[in-house]
Amino acid sequence: MDRGPPLRIDLTERIARVEAAIQGLRHSQNLTVGATAMVGTILLALSVYGLQRIDQTQETISREAAATRQEPVGVATAIANSITAARQMRPPMIVVPTPSTPPAPSSPRGK
């Protein structure tokens, strides 16, 4: 029995299949790495954008809070100034001249 040549053909065919499978795996590995890199880049861009939006929102909230604090301070200052001005006002003095001569008796009407 001569089993040499058929075994050699089987071995060559098997090696070819293994090499084709390895090439397929390399191709799929390259696709996976590329897709992962793309998704990672997109996620990074979105996170940077999100952080910028958070910073802008925090700045807006800070400005609004400062304006909200300033409004009552302005009202309190105006009230305090009004109270101070009211306390400093003196009542007006009305000078009534004293009569130098007694008033003349009035004459009865109708006569």
JODAGI-V762078 format. One record per helix or strand of 2 or more residues. SS is the DSSP state (H for helix, E for strand). FROM is the first residue (numbers start at 1). LEN is the number of residues. If there is no record, write none. Layout:
BEGIN
ss & from & len
SS & FROM & LEN
SS & FROM & LEN
END
This chain:
BEGIN
ss & from & len
H & 4 & 85
END
